[in-house]
Amino acid sequence: MTHLLPPQTAQRLPGGGFSRKTWAMLVKEFIQLKRDRVSFAMIIMIPLVQLMLFGYAINTNPRDLPTAVLMQESTDLSRSILAALENTKYFRVTQLPHSEAEVDELLASGTVLFAVEIPARFERSVRRGDKPAMLVIADATDPVASGTALGTLNMVLQTALSHDRAVPDKPTMPFEIRTHARYNPAAVTALNIVPGLVGTILTLTMLIFTALSVTREIERGTMENLLSMPITPVEIMLGKIIPYVRCSSPPICRLATRSPPWHRINCRPCKCR
């Protein structure tokens, strides 16, 4: 007959054993992490992926920006400007509209981000030294990207006529560049950042609440009941994520689109076809 020994109560280490207890817990976690190779790989790979994403993939330098060029006359100087825009890597001429109304429609629909308007009698005014004005229209929804692109566009236009004949050789430009920034003329960054943060906030918040919900199921001992039911783990996770997304999406979207006084974001319908 076996005799059951009375359970021995665990004796706590005295106050001087704080470092030993912490060290024991640290060693235990290292051993557990060594056995859990999936978690160890995630600890290494996720920071590397984020570093590559935020350091190299997100690039504010303008590249291949869709641009429309409205030439109200077909002359040597206007074709030189068009060729200068096509030869640079910053802009890509995708549209050649025939009227100002067509330019406005292309900008409103988002087909192009920039538009260059060469006025009539432009070459004649340049050769006579009258210094005509060329209009550059930019979609300034993103003030950082549009500001960099406008500076590059001005530099391209300044050097476009450097090799043309009969152009007055002056220290200043033979024409004037007038820039119009549409949809965000004051360069308010909140107009671009706040709507973009909606997806980030929803992703992070829903991830935290879903993890807390799963942890609560484990603490209450009901996770085994869920797993024993005829339902897959994917269906369990979707069933836990969707209610939080459904409850949080309307107020966040309303906050971002109904122009609160501290953001002043105004929404307008897009004239897309």
ZADO-1210 file (C-alpha; in nm, 4 decimals, padded with zeros to 6 digits):
<atoms>
<atom x="00.0000" y="00.0000" z="00.0000" code="MET" pos="1"/>
<atom x="00.1420" y="00.3253" z="-00.1017" code="THR" pos="2"/>
<atom x="00.1427" y="00.6139" z="00.1375" code="HIS" pos="3"/>
<atom x="00.0717" y="00.9583" z="00.0099" code="LEU" pos="4"/>
<atom x="00.3232" y="01.2048" z="00.1346" code="LEU" pos="5"/>
<atom x="00.1870" y="01.5396" z="00.2477" code="PRO" pos="6"/>
<atom x="00.2626" y="01.8124" z="-00.0027" code="PRO" pos="7"/>
<atom x="00.5519" y="02.0290" z="00.0970" code="GLN" pos="8"/>
<atom x="00.4933" y="02.3975" z="00.0924" code="THR" pos="9"/>
<atom x="00.7286" y="02.5892" z="-00.1325" code="ALA" pos="10"/>
<atom x="00.9661" y="02.8041" z="00.0643" code="GLN" pos="11"/>
<atom x="01.0274" y="03.1487" z="-00.0737" code="ARG" pos="12"/>
<atom x="01.3782" y="03.2727" z="-00.0960" code="LEU" pos="13"/>
<atom x="01.4665" y="03.5534" z="00.1383" code="PRO" pos="14"/>
<atom x="01.4824" y="03.9104" z="00.0194" code="GLY" pos="15"/>
<atom x="01.8449" y="03.8715" z="-00.0832" code="GLY" pos="16"/>
<atom x="01.7433" y="03.6129" z="-00.3455" code="GLY" pos="17"/>
<atom x="01.5765" y="03.8654" z="-00.5775" code="PHE" pos="18"/>
<atom x="01.8592" y="03.8491" z="-00.8293" code="SER" pos="19"/>
<atom x="01.8643" y="03.4669" z="-00.8169" code="ARG" pos="20"/>
<atom x="01.4907" y="03.4448" z="-00.8764" code="LYS" pos="21"/>
<atom x="01.5099" y="03.6919" z="-01.1620" code="THR" pos="22"/>
<atom x="01.8013" y="03.5011" z="-01.3127" code="TRP" pos="23"/>
<atom x="01.6114" y="03.1711" z="-01.2846" code="ALA" pos="24"/>
<atom x="01.3118" y="03.3225" z="-01.4634" code="MET" pos="25"/>
<atom x="01.5394" y="03.4668" z="-01.7309" code="LEU" pos="26"/>
<atom x="01.7063" y="03.1292" z="-01.7935" code="VAL" pos="27"/>
<atom x="01.3673" y="02.9617" z="-01.8100" code="LYS" pos="28"/>
<atom x="01.2461" y="03.2063" z="-02.0739" code="GLU" pos="29"/>
<atom x="01.5624" y="03.1604" z="-02.2813" code="PHE" pos="30"/>
<atom x="01.5162" y="02.7831" z="-02.2742" code="ILE" pos="31"/>
<atom x="01.1513" y="02.8168" z="-02.3749" code="GLN" pos="32"/>
<atom x="01.2422" y="03.0600" z="-02.6538" code="LEU" pos="33"/>
<atom x="01.5087" y="02.8195" z="-02.7778" code="LYS" pos="34"/>
<atom x="01.2505" y="02.5438" z="-02.8060" code="ARG" pos="35"/>
<atom x="00.9938" y="02.7712" z="-02.9746" code="ASP" pos="36"/>
<atom x="01.1698" y="02.8310" z="-03.3063" code="ARG" pos="37"/>
<atom x="00.8712" y="03.0042" z="-03.4649" code="VAL" pos="38"/>
<atom x="00.8716" y="03.2825" z="-03.2054" code="SER" pos="39"/>
<atom x="01.2498" y="03.3104" z="-03.2304" code="PHE" pos="40"/>
<atom x="01.2284" y="03.3497" z="-03.6085" code="ALA" pos="41"/>
<atom x="00.9562" y="03.6141" z="-03.5751" code="MET" pos="42"/>
<atom x="01.1676" y="03.8131" z="-03.3284" code="ILE" pos="43"/>
<atom x="01.4450" y="03.8307" z="-03.5881" code="ILE" pos="44"/>
<atom x="01.2475" y="03.8584" z="-03.9131" code="MET" pos="45"/>
<atom x="00.9793" y="04.1119" z="-03.8198" code="ILE" pos="46"/>
<atom x="01.2280" y="04.3923" z="-03.7308" code="PRO" pos="47"/>
<atom x="01.4236" y="04.3189" z="-04.0491" code="LEU" pos="48"/>
<atom x="01.1095" y="04.3371" z="-04.2624" code="VAL" pos="49"/>
<atom x="01.0021" y="04.6615" z="-04.0950" code="GLN" pos="50"/>
<atom x="01.3500" y="04.8080" z="-04.1439" code="LEU" pos="51"/>
<atom x="01.3427" y="04.7234" z="-04.5149" code="MET" pos="52"/>
<atom x="00.9877" y="04.8587" z="-04.5486" code="LEU" pos="53"/>
<atom x="01.0260" y="05.1888" z="-04.3658" code="PHE" pos="54"/>
<atom x="01.3866" y="05.2481" z="-04.4669" code="GLY" pos="55"/>
<atom x="01.3880" y="05.1591" z="-04.8356" code="TYR" pos="56"/>
<atom x="01.0389" y="05.0819" z="-04.9683" code="ALA" pos="57"/>
<atom x="00.8871" y="05.4093" z="-04.8448" code="ILE" pos="58"/>
<atom x="01.0577" y="05.6674" z="-05.0636" code="ASN" pos="59"/>
<atom x="00.9430" y="06.0293" z="-05.0851" code="THR" pos="60"/>
<atom x="01.1547" y="06.1048" z="-05.3931" code="ASN" pos="61"/>
<atom x="00.9261" y="06.1641" z="-05.6932" code="PRO" pos="62"/>
<atom x="00.9445" y="05.8975" z="-05.9619" code="ARG" pos="63"/>
<atom x="00.7295" y="05.8556" z="-06.2766" code="ASP" pos="64"/>
<atom x="00.4640" y="06.1034" z="-06.1667" code="LEU" pos="65"/>
<atom x="00.1753" y="06.1152" z="-06.4201" code="PRO" pos="66"/>
<atom x="00.1793" y="06.4543" z="-06.5872" code="THR" pos="67"/>
<atom x="-00.0384" y="06.6269" z="-06.8463" code="ALA" pos="68"/>
<atom x="00.0980" y="06.8878" z="-07.0856" code="VAL" pos="69"/>
<atom x="-00.1409" y="07.1371" z="-07.2486" code="LEU" pos="70"/>
<atom x="00.0351" y="07.2901" z="-07.5512" code="MET" pos="71"/>
<atom x="-00.1678" y="07.5742" z="-07.6956" code="GLN" pos="72"/>
<atom x="00.0889" y="07.6012" z="-07.9729" code="GLU" pos="73"/>
<atom x="00.3164" y="07.3472" z="-08.1401" code="SER" pos="74"/>
<atom x="00.6548" y="07.5171" z="-08.1716" code="THR" pos="75"/>
<atom x="01.0177" y="07.4289" z="-08.1193" code="ASP" pos="76"/>
<atom x="01.0252" y="07.5623" z="-07.7637" code="LEU" pos="77"/>
<atom x="00.7075" y="07.3830" z="-07.6568" code="SER" pos="78"/>
<atom x="00.8384" y="07.0572" z="-07.8010" code="ARG" pos="79"/>
<atom x="01.1687" y="07.1121" z="-07.6177" code="SER" pos="80"/>
<atom x="00.9801" y="07.1467" z="-07.2904" code="ILE" pos="81"/>
<atom x="00.7795" y="06.8327" z="-07.3647" code="LEU" pos="82"/>
<atom x="01.0974" y="06.6394" z="-07.4484" code="ALA" pos="83"/>
<atom x="01.2655" y="06.7607" z="-07.1284" code="ALA" pos="84"/>
<atom x="00.9736" y="06.6296" z="-06.9228" code="LEU" pos="85"/>
<atom x="00.9726" y="06.2956" z="-07.1039" code="GLU" pos="86"/>
<atom x="01.3473" y="06.2457" z="-07.0646" code="ASN" pos="87"/>
<atom x="01.3497" y="06.2872" z="-06.6879" code="THR" pos="88"/>
<atom x="01.2756" y="06.0017" z="-06.4489" code="LYS" pos="89"/>
<atom x="01.0693" y="06.2185" z="-06.2193" code="TYR" pos="90"/>
<atom x="00.7749" y="06.2801" z="-06.4518" code="PHE" pos="91"/>
<atom x="00.5910" y="06.0679" z="-06.7043" code="ARG" pos="92"/>
<atom x="00.3795" y="06.2501" z="-06.9622" code="VAL" pos="93"/>
<atom x="00.0650" y="06.0418" z="-06.9927" code="THR" pos="94"/>
<atom x="-00.1898" y="06.2923" z="-07.1241" code="GLN" pos="95"/>
<atom x="-00.1883" y="06.5666" z="-07.3882" code="LEU" pos="96"/>
<atom x="-00.5183" y="06.7488" z="-07.3283" code="PRO" pos="97"/>
<atom x="-00.6592" y="07.0037" z="-07.5703" code="HIS" pos="98"/>
<atom x="-00.8403" y="07.2386" z="-07.3312" code="SER" pos="99"/>
<atom x="-00.8256" y="07.3735" z="-06.9782" code="GLU" pos="100"/>
<atom x="-01.1512" y="07.1952" z="-06.8930" code="ALA" pos="101"/>
<atom x="-00.9894" y="06.8630" z="-06.9818" code="GLU" pos="102"/>
<atom x="-00.6933" y="06.9476" z="-06.7571" code="VAL" pos="103"/>
<atom x="-00.9274" y="07.0205" z="-06.4674" code="ASP" pos="104"/>
<atom x="-01.1079" y="06.6910" z="-06.5234" code="GLU" pos="105"/>
<atom x="-00.7814" y="06.4943" z="-06.5285" code="LEU" pos="106"/>
<atom x="-00.6659" y="06.6528" z="-06.2013" code="LEU" pos="107"/>
<atom x="-01.0035" y="06.6076" z="-06.0311" code="ALA" pos="108"/>
<atom x="-01.0237" y="06.2387" z="-06.1253" code="SER" pos="109"/>
<atom x="-00.6674" y="06.1685" z="-06.0108" code="GLY" pos="110"/>
<atom x="-00.5530" y="06.0576" z="-06.3557" code="THR" pos="111"/>
<atom x="-00.2590" y="06.2987" z="-06.3383" code="VAL" pos="112"/>
<atom x="-00.0874" y="06.4690" z="-06.0471" code="LEU" pos="113"/>
<atom x="00.0714" y="06.7551" z="-06.2386" code="PHE" pos="114"/>
<atom x="-00.0233" y="06.9668" z="-06.5388" code="ALA" pos="115"/>
<atom x="00.1917" y="07.2059" z="-06.7413" code="VAL" pos="116"/>
<atom x="00.0181" y="07.4653" z="-06.9568" code="GLU" pos="117"/>
<atom x="00.2200" y="07.6301" z="-07.2359" code="ILE" pos="118"/>
<atom x="00.0286" y="07.9418" z="-07.3440" code="PRO" pos="119"/>
<atom x="-00.0273" y="08.0620" z="-07.6968" code="ALA" pos="120"/>
<atom x="00.2438" y="08.2777" z="-07.8582" code="ARG" pos="121"/>
<atom x="00.4866" y="08.1428" z="-07.5984" code="PHE" pos="122"/>
<atom x="00.7842" y="08.1090" z="-07.8340" code="GLU" pos="123"/>
<atom x="00.7321" y="08.4547" z="-07.9829" code="ARG" pos="124"/>
<atom x="00.7232" y="08.6156" z="-07.6397" code="SER" pos="125"/>
<atom x="01.0358" y="08.4288" z="-07.5258" code="VAL" pos="126"/>
<atom x="01.2376" y="08.5283" z="-07.8321" code="ARG" pos="127"/>
<atom x="01.1298" y="08.8903" z="-07.7958" code="ARG" pos="128"/>
<atom x="01.2302" y="08.8902" z="-07.4286" code="GLY" pos="129"/>
<atom x="00.8782" y="08.9580" z="-07.2969" code="ASP" pos="130"/>
<atom x="00.9130" y="08.6863" z="-07.0308" code="LYS" pos="131"/>
<atom x="00.5773" y="08.5041" z="-07.0685" code="PRO" pos="132"/>
<atom x="00.4188" y="08.3034" z="-06.7878" code="ALA" pos="133"/>
<atom x="00.3903" y="07.9235" z="-06.7874" code="MET" pos="134"/>
<atom x="00.1311" y="07.7657" z="-06.5579" code="LEU" pos="135"/>
<atom x="00.2141" y="07.4578" z="-06.3486" code="VAL" pos="136"/>
<atom x="-00.0774" y="07.2944" z="-06.1612" code="ILE" pos="137"/>
<atom x="-00.0076" y="07.0386" z="-05.8898" code="ALA" pos="138"/>
<atom x="-00.2255" y="06.8055" z="-05.6852" code="ASP" pos="139"/>
<atom x="-00.0959" y="06.9101" z="-05.3424" code="ALA" pos="140"/>
<atom x="-00.2894" y="06.6529" z="-05.1398" code="THR" pos="141"/>
<atom x="00.0448" y="06.5195" z="-05.0175" code="ASP" pos="142"/>
<atom x="00.2382" y="06.8413" z="-04.9435" code="PRO" pos="143"/>
<atom x="00.5743" y="06.6680" z="-04.8905" code="VAL" pos="144"/>
<atom x="00.5749" y="06.4807" z="-05.2211" code="ALA" pos="145"/>
<atom x="00.4227" y="06.7675" z="-05.4194" code="SER" pos="146"/>
<atom x="00.6709" y="07.0192" z="-05.2783" code="GLY" pos="147"/>
<atom x="00.9676" y="06.8042" z="-05.3792" code="THR" pos="148"/>
<atom x="00.8183" y="06.7371" z="-05.7218" code="ALA" pos="149"/>
<atom x="00.7457" y="07.1062" z="-05.7827" code="LEU" pos="150"/>
<atom x="01.1050" y="07.1967" z="-05.7044" code="GLY" pos="151"/>
<atom x="01.2261" y="06.9301" z="-05.9480" code="THR" pos="152"/>
<atom x="00.9785" y="07.0428" z="-06.2142" code="LEU" pos="153"/>
<atom x="01.0932" y="07.4035" z="-06.1884" code="ASN" pos="154"/>
<atom x="01.4542" y="07.2921" z="-06.2299" code="MET" pos="155"/>
<atom x="01.3653" y="07.0836" z="-06.5375" code="VAL" pos="156"/>
<atom x="01.1759" y="07.3713" z="-06.6977" code="LEU" pos="157"/>
<atom x="01.4593" y="07.6139" z="-06.6291" code="GLN" pos="158"/>
<atom x="01.7096" y="07.3983" z="-06.8188" code="THR" pos="159"/>
<atom x="01.4715" y="07.2877" z="-07.0968" code="ALA" pos="160"/>
<atom x="01.5528" y="07.5807" z="-07.3284" code="LEU" pos="161"/>
<atom x="01.9240" y="07.6057" z="-07.2592" code="SER" pos="162"/>
<atom x="02.0203" y="07.4548" z="-07.5982" code="HIS" pos="163"/>
<atom x="01.7583" y="07.6238" z="-07.8167" code="ASP" pos="164"/>
<atom x="01.8675" y="07.8839" z="-08.0637" code="ARG" pos="165"/>
<atom x="01.7561" y="08.2464" z="-08.0658" code="ALA" pos="166"/>
<atom x="01.6669" y="08.2315" z="-07.6979" code="VAL" pos="167"/>
<atom x="01.7952" y="08.5392" z="-07.5118" code="PRO" pos="168"/>
<atom x="02.1034" y="08.4523" z="-07.3087" code="ASP" pos="169"/>
<atom x="02.0227" y="08.6125" z="-06.9744" code="LYS" pos="170"/>
<atom x="02.1186" y="08.5245" z="-06.6172" code="PRO" pos="171"/>
<atom x="01.7478" y="08.4855" z="-06.5389" code="THR" pos="172"/>
<atom x="01.4930" y="08.2543" z="-06.6985" code="MET" pos="173"/>
<atom x="01.3378" y="08.3764" z="-07.0245" code="PRO" pos="174"/>
<atom x="00.9916" y="08.2909" z="-06.8906" code="PHE" pos="175"/>
<atom x="00.8056" y="08.2899" z="-06.5607" code="GLU" pos="176"/>
<atom x="00.6716" y="07.9789" z="-06.3841" code="ILE" pos="177"/>
<atom x="00.3462" y="08.0243" z="-06.1941" code="ARG" pos="178"/>
<atom x="00.2536" y="07.7396" z="-05.9617" code="THR" pos="179"/>
<atom x="-00.0989" y="07.6576" z="-05.8462" code="HIS" pos="180"/>
<atom x="-00.1325" y="07.3996" z="-05.5656" code="ALA" pos="181"/>
<atom x="-00.4812" y="07.2523" z="-05.5691" code="ARG" pos="182"/>
<atom x="-00.6804" y="07.0687" z="-05.3016" code="TYR" pos="183"/>
<atom x="-00.4300" y="07.1663" z="-05.0286" code="ASN" pos="184"/>
<atom x="-00.2868" y="07.5103" z="-05.1034" code="PRO" pos="185"/>
<atom x="-00.1908" y="07.5729" z="-04.7388" code="ALA" pos="186"/>
<atom x="00.0169" y="07.2491" z="-04.7298" code="ALA" pos="187"/>
<atom x="-00.1648" y="07.1134" z="-04.4235" code="VAL" pos="188"/>
<atom x="-00.0153" y="06.7721" z="-04.3502" code="THR" pos="189"/>
<atom x="-00.3222" y="06.6569" z="-04.1544" code="ALA" pos="190"/>
<atom x="-00.5213" y="06.6359" z="-04.4767" code="LEU" pos="191"/>
<atom x="-00.2916" y="06.3560" z="-04.5911" code="ASN" pos="192"/>
<atom x="-00.1789" y="06.1937" z="-04.2659" code="ILE" pos="193"/>
<atom x="-00.5089" y="06.1604" z="-04.0761" code="VAL" pos="194"/>
<atom x="-00.7013" y="05.9557" z="-04.3401" code="PRO" pos="195"/>
<atom x="-00.3955" y="05.7342" z="-04.3879" code="GLY" pos="196"/>
<atom x="-00.3786" y="05.6628" z="-04.0160" code="LEU" pos="197"/>
<atom x="-00.7276" y="05.5079" z="-04.0152" code="VAL" pos="198"/>
<atom x="-00.5999" y="05.1742" z="-04.1482" code="GLY" pos="199"/>
<atom x="-00.2989" y="05.1759" z="-03.9149" code="THR" pos="200"/>
<atom x="-00.5081" y="05.2533" z="-03.6072" code="ILE" pos="201"/>
<atom x="-00.7652" y="04.9866" z="-03.6941" code="LEU" pos="202"/>
<atom x="-00.4942" y="04.7262" z="-03.7551" code="THR" pos="203"/>
<atom x="-00.3061" y="04.7873" z="-03.4299" code="LEU" pos="204"/>
<atom x="-00.6149" y="04.8337" z="-03.2134" code="THR" pos="205"/>
<atom x="-00.7958" y="04.5288" z="-03.3467" code="MET" pos="206"/>
<atom x="-00.4821" y="04.3176" z="-03.3065" code="LEU" pos="207"/>
<atom x="-00.4530" y="04.4156" z="-02.9413" code="ILE" pos="208"/>
<atom x="-00.8216" y="04.3578" z="-02.8614" code="PHE" pos="209"/>
<atom x="-00.8271" y="04.0241" z="-03.0446" code="THR" pos="210"/>
<atom x="-00.5220" y="03.9069" z="-02.8485" code="ALA" pos="211"/>
<atom x="-00.6884" y="04.0166" z="-02.5236" code="LEU" pos="212"/>
<atom x="-01.0062" y="03.8331" z="-02.6208" code="SER" pos="213"/>
<atom x="-00.8162" y="03.5087" z="-02.6898" code="VAL" pos="214"/>
<atom x="-00.6244" y="03.5466" z="-02.3629" code="THR" pos="215"/>
<atom x="-00.9524" y="03.5964" z="-02.1776" code="ARG" pos="216"/>
<atom x="-01.0896" y="03.2746" z="-02.3275" code="GLU" pos="217"/>
<atom x="-00.7797" y="03.0861" z="-02.2088" code="ILE" pos="218"/>
<atom x="-00.8001" y="03.2357" z="-01.8590" code="GLU" pos="219"/>
<atom x="-01.1647" y="03.1386" z="-01.8243" code="ARG" pos="220"/>
<atom x="-01.0972" y="02.7878" z="-01.9541" code="GLY" pos="221"/>
<atom x="-01.3437" y="02.8188" z="-02.2420" code="THR" pos="222"/>
<atom x="-01.0892" y="02.7988" z="-02.5253" code="MET" pos="223"/>
<atom x="-01.0923" y="02.4171" z="-02.5067" code="GLU" pos="224"/>
<atom x="-01.4692" y="02.4248" z="-02.5469" code="ASN" pos="225"/>
<atom x="-01.4379" y="02.6393" z="-02.8583" code="LEU" pos="226"/>
<atom x="-01.1726" y="02.4133" z="-03.0093" code="LEU" pos="227"/>
<atom x="-01.3822" y="02.1023" z="-02.9401" code="SER" pos="228"/>
<atom x="-01.6761" y="02.2456" z="-03.1345" code="MET" pos="229"/>
<atom x="-01.7125" y="02.1880" z="-03.5132" code="PRO" pos="230"/>
<atom x="-01.5417" y="02.5173" z="-03.5963" code="ILE" pos="231"/>
<atom x="-01.1936" y="02.5827" z="-03.7322" code="THR" pos="232"/>
<atom x="-00.9375" y="02.8124" z="-03.5646" code="PRO" pos="233"/>
<atom x="-00.9618" y="03.0530" z="-03.8600" code="VAL" pos="234"/>
<atom x="-01.3369" y="03.0847" z="-03.8091" code="GLU" pos="235"/>
<atom x="-01.2807" y="03.1470" z="-03.4388" code="ILE" pos="236"/>
<atom x="-01.0343" y="03.4284" z="-03.5101" code="MET" pos="237"/>
<atom x="-01.2601" y="03.5863" z="-03.7721" code="LEU" pos="238"/>
<atom x="-01.5517" y="03.5689" z="-03.5332" code="GLY" pos="239"/>
<atom x="-01.3468" y="03.7533" z="-03.2731" code="LYS" pos="240"/>
<atom x="-01.1939" y="04.0150" z="-03.5062" code="ILE" pos="241"/>
<atom x="-01.5013" y="04.1202" z="-03.7070" code="ILE" pos="242"/>
<atom x="-01.7086" y="04.2525" z="-03.4097" code="PRO" pos="243"/>
<atom x="-01.4241" y="04.4803" z="-03.2999" code="TYR" pos="244"/>
<atom x="-01.3698" y="04.6051" z="-03.6551" code="VAL" pos="245"/>
<atom x="-01.7447" y="04.6610" z="-03.6967" code="ARG" pos="246"/>
<atom x="-01.7677" y="04.8616" z="-03.3739" code="CYS" pos="247"/>
<atom x="-01.4541" y="05.0711" z="-03.4285" code="SER" pos="248"/>
<atom x="-01.4694" y="05.1498" z="-03.8011" code="SER" pos="249"/>
<atom x="-01.7697" y="05.3887" z="-03.8033" code="PRO" pos="250"/>
<atom x="-01.6460" y="05.6277" z="-03.5320" code="PRO" pos="251"/>
<atom x="-01.2893" y="05.6373" z="-03.6701" code="ILE" pos="252"/>
<atom x="-01.4077" y="05.6959" z="-04.0270" code="CYS" pos="253"/>
<atom x="-01.6564" y="05.9567" z="-03.9070" code="ARG" pos="254"/>
<atom x="-01.3822" y="06.1319" z="-03.7136" code="LEU" pos="255"/>
<atom x="-01.1544" y="06.1372" z="-04.0188" code="ALA" pos="256"/>
<atom x="-01.4141" y="06.2478" z="-04.2753" code="THR" pos="257"/>
<atom x="-01.6557" y="06.4808" z="-04.0942" code="ARG" pos="258"/>
<atom x="-01.3989" y="06.7594" z="-04.0539" code="SER" pos="259"/>
<atom x="-01.3455" y="06.7962" z="-03.6790" code="PRO" pos="260"/>
<atom x="-01.2308" y="07.1451" z="-03.5792" code="PRO" pos="261"/>
<atom x="-00.8760" y="07.0287" z="-03.4959" code="TRP" pos="262"/>
<atom x="-00.8272" y="06.8556" z="-03.8337" code="HIS" pos="263"/>
<atom x="-01.0507" y="07.0478" z="-04.0757" code="ARG" pos="264"/>
<atom x="-01.0622" y="06.7680" z="-04.3327" code="ILE" pos="265"/>
<atom x="-01.3147" y="06.8299" z="-04.6080" code="ASN" pos="266"/>
<atom x="-01.4278" y="06.5433" z="-04.8294" code="CYS" pos="267"/>
<atom x="-01.5371" y="06.5968" z="-05.1864" code="ARG" pos="268"/>
<atom x="-01.6793" y="06.3467" z="-05.4360" code="PRO" pos="269"/>
<atom x="-01.4292" y="06.2172" z="-05.6903" code="CYS" pos="270"/>
<atom x="-01.5230" y="06.2770" z="-06.0535" code="LYS" pos="271"/>
<atom x="-01.3972" y="05.9386" z="-06.1671" code="CYS" pos="272"/>
<atom x="-01.5490" y="05.7772" z="-06.4698" code="ARG" pos="273"/>
</atoms>
